[in-house]
Amino acid sequence: MVRYPAMPLFLAALGLKVAMAIADKCKKCAMLSAEQAQEIHGGDGDRCWNPAVCYSRRSYARHRDRRNQVRAKKRANPELVVSTKEFDRTFWAVLIVYRRSGTDTPIHAIGTEVWQGQAKFAAVQPIHCSGMAVSQVHAYMEKLLKILASNYQILKFASQERLDPTLCPIRPCPCHPDLVRL
């Protein structure tokens, strides 16, 4: 069996389309806000930030999986029209977690959004989780779910959205430089 060290280049030379992997550095950068990414990778950082490329590359990295899934569904199934009127009255909730990228990073804050159909219906303001034990965070989330169950018949979160702590709307917040420490 012949092995080709640069298989993607070989396939591309044959005229076949080859999906290139996104660099880990770009995947991590995509999870940051644009300001953070420019600070880390711009003139003061490692100088890899290119405004002509990075905005679209970051967007592509963030949404690649979802877009590929949509494309695959379109290829597999023809476009079907489905009535969604009965779902317009359905309530569902999203858990918003403010947490730095990485697997073992602590949770900065958590909040909740309640949606009805495709419109945002209500929001539970985020709270800081600093100083809370994991069991306390879980207990708070259980309280949230009990309230959501009693008010909207929501038994679990439909999804979880992870945001960087610098996007935390709570003030004062230790993640913001405008915080005056005494």
C-alpha positions as CSV (number, residue, x, y, z in Angstrom):
1,M,0.0,0.0,0.0
2,V,1.4,3.4,-1.0
3,R,1.1,6.1,1.7
4,Y,0.9,9.7,0.7
5,P,2.3,12.1,3.3
6,A,0.2,15.0,2.1
7,M,-3.0,13.2,1.3
8,P,-5.2,16.4,1.2
9,L,-2.7,18.0,-1.3
10,F,-2.7,14.8,-3.3
11,L,-6.5,14.7,-3.5
12,A,-6.7,18.4,-4.3
13,A,-4.2,17.8,-7.2
14,L,-6.6,15.2,-8.6
15,G,-9.3,17.8,-8.6
16,L,-11.2,16.4,-5.6
17,K,-12.6,18.8,-3.0
18,V,-10.9,18.4,0.4
19,A,-12.1,19.9,3.6
20,M,-9.2,21.4,5.6
21,A,-9.3,21.2,9.3
22,I,-9.5,24.5,11.3
23,A,-6.4,25.1,13.4
24,D,-6.9,24.7,17.1
25,K,-5.6,28.2,17.7
26,C,-8.4,29.6,15.4
27,K,-11.1,27.4,17.1
28,K,-10.1,28.8,20.5
29,C,-9.9,32.3,19.1
30,A,-13.4,32.0,17.7
31,M,-14.8,31.5,21.2
32,L,-13.4,34.9,22.3
33,S,-15.0,38.3,21.7
34,A,-13.5,40.2,18.7
35,E,-11.8,42.7,21.1
36,Q,-10.2,39.9,23.1
37,A,-9.0,38.1,20.0
38,Q,-7.5,41.4,18.7
39,E,-5.8,42.0,22.0
40,I,-4.3,38.5,22.1
41,H,-3.5,38.0,18.4
42,G,-3.1,41.7,17.3
43,G,-0.1,44.0,17.4
44,D,0.5,43.6,21.1
45,G,0.1,39.8,20.9
46,D,1.4,37.2,18.5
47,R,0.5,39.3,15.5
48,C,-1.5,36.7,13.6
49,W,-4.7,38.9,13.6
50,N,-5.6,39.8,10.0
51,P,-8.9,41.8,9.8
52,A,-9.3,40.9,6.2
53,V,-9.6,37.2,7.1
54,C,-10.1,36.7,10.8
55,Y,-13.7,38.0,11.1
56,S,-15.1,35.6,8.6
57,R,-12.8,32.8,9.7
58,R,-13.9,33.2,13.4
59,S,-17.6,33.2,12.3
60,Y,-16.9,30.1,10.1
61,A,-15.2,28.3,13.0
62,R,-18.1,29.1,15.5
63,H,-20.9,28.1,13.1
64,R,-19.2,25.4,11.0
65,D,-20.8,22.3,12.7
66,R,-24.3,23.7,12.5
67,R,-24.0,24.9,8.9
68,N,-22.5,21.5,7.8
69,Q,-25.4,19.8,9.5
70,V,-27.9,22.0,7.7
71,R,-26.1,21.4,4.4
72,A,-26.1,17.6,5.0
73,K,-29.8,17.6,5.7
74,K,-30.5,19.6,2.5
75,R,-28.5,17.1,0.5
76,A,-30.1,14.1,2.1
77,N,-33.7,15.4,2.0
78,P,-35.5,17.7,-0.3
79,E,-36.9,20.9,1.2
80,L,-40.1,20.0,3.1
81,V,-42.5,22.6,4.3
82,V,-43.8,22.0,7.8
83,S,-46.4,24.0,9.7
84,T,-44.9,25.3,13.0
85,K,-48.0,27.1,14.3
86,E,-48.6,24.5,17.0
87,F,-45.0,25.2,18.3
88,D,-45.5,28.9,18.5
89,R,-47.1,28.5,21.9
90,T,-44.4,26.1,23.2
91,F,-42.1,27.4,26.0
92,W,-38.5,26.4,26.2
93,A,-35.5,27.6,28.2
94,V,-31.8,28.2,27.4
95,L,-29.2,28.0,30.2
96,I,-26.5,30.7,29.6
97,V,-23.2,29.9,31.2
98,Y,-20.5,32.6,31.4
99,R,-17.3,30.6,31.4
100,R,-13.8,30.8,29.8
101,S,-13.0,28.3,27.1
102,G,-11.5,25.1,28.3
103,T,-12.9,22.0,30.0
104,D,-12.0,22.6,33.6
105,T,-12.5,26.3,33.9
106,P,-14.8,27.6,36.7
107,I,-18.2,29.0,35.9
108,H,-18.2,32.7,36.3
109,A,-22.0,33.3,36.1
110,I,-25.2,31.6,35.0
111,G,-28.5,33.0,33.7
112,T,-31.6,31.8,31.8
113,E,-33.7,32.9,28.9
114,V,-37.2,31.7,28.4
115,W,-38.5,31.5,24.8
116,Q,-42.0,31.0,23.4
117,G,-41.9,29.7,19.9
118,Q,-39.2,31.7,18.1
119,A,-39.4,34.8,20.4
120,K,-37.7,35.6,23.6
121,F,-40.4,35.7,26.3
122,A,-38.5,36.3,29.6
123,A,-35.0,36.2,31.2
124,V,-33.7,35.3,34.6
125,Q,-30.8,37.7,35.3
126,P,-27.4,36.0,35.6
127,I,-25.8,35.6,39.0
128,H,-22.1,35.3,39.8
129,C,-21.1,31.8,40.9
130,S,-17.8,32.9,42.4
131,G,-17.5,31.4,45.9
132,M,-20.2,28.8,45.2
133,A,-19.5,25.2,45.5
134,V,-20.5,22.9,42.6
135,S,-23.3,21.5,44.7
136,Q,-24.6,25.1,45.3
137,V,-24.6,25.8,41.6
138,H,-26.5,22.6,40.9
139,A,-29.0,23.5,43.7
140,Y,-29.5,26.9,42.1
141,M,-30.1,25.3,38.7
142,E,-32.6,22.9,40.3
143,K,-34.5,25.9,41.8
144,L,-34.5,27.6,38.4
145,L,-36.0,24.4,36.8
146,K,-38.7,24.2,39.5
147,I,-39.7,27.8,38.9
148,L,-39.7,27.1,35.1
149,A,-41.7,24.0,35.6
150,S,-44.3,25.7,37.7
151,N,-44.7,28.8,35.5
152,Y,-44.1,27.4,32.0
153,Q,-44.1,23.5,32.3
154,I,-40.4,23.5,31.3
155,L,-38.8,20.4,32.8
156,K,-35.2,20.8,31.4
157,F,-33.1,23.2,29.5
158,A,-33.5,22.9,25.7
159,S,-29.9,24.0,25.2
160,Q,-26.8,25.6,26.9
161,E,-25.1,28.6,25.5
162,R,-21.5,29.3,26.7
163,L,-20.3,32.9,26.7
164,D,-17.0,34.4,27.7
165,P,-17.0,36.0,31.2
166,T,-16.1,39.4,29.7
167,L,-19.6,39.5,28.2
168,C,-21.1,39.2,31.7
169,P,-23.8,41.8,32.1
170,I,-23.6,41.9,35.9
171,R,-22.1,45.1,37.5
172,P,-19.9,45.3,39.4
173,C,-18.0,42.4,38.0
174,P,-14.4,41.3,38.5
175,C,-14.0,40.6,34.8
176,H,-14.4,44.2,33.8
177,P,-11.6,46.8,34.2
178,D,-14.0,49.6,35.0
179,L,-14.6,47.9,38.4
180,V,-13.2,50.1,41.2
181,R,-11.7,48.0,43.9
182,L,-11.5,49.3,47.4
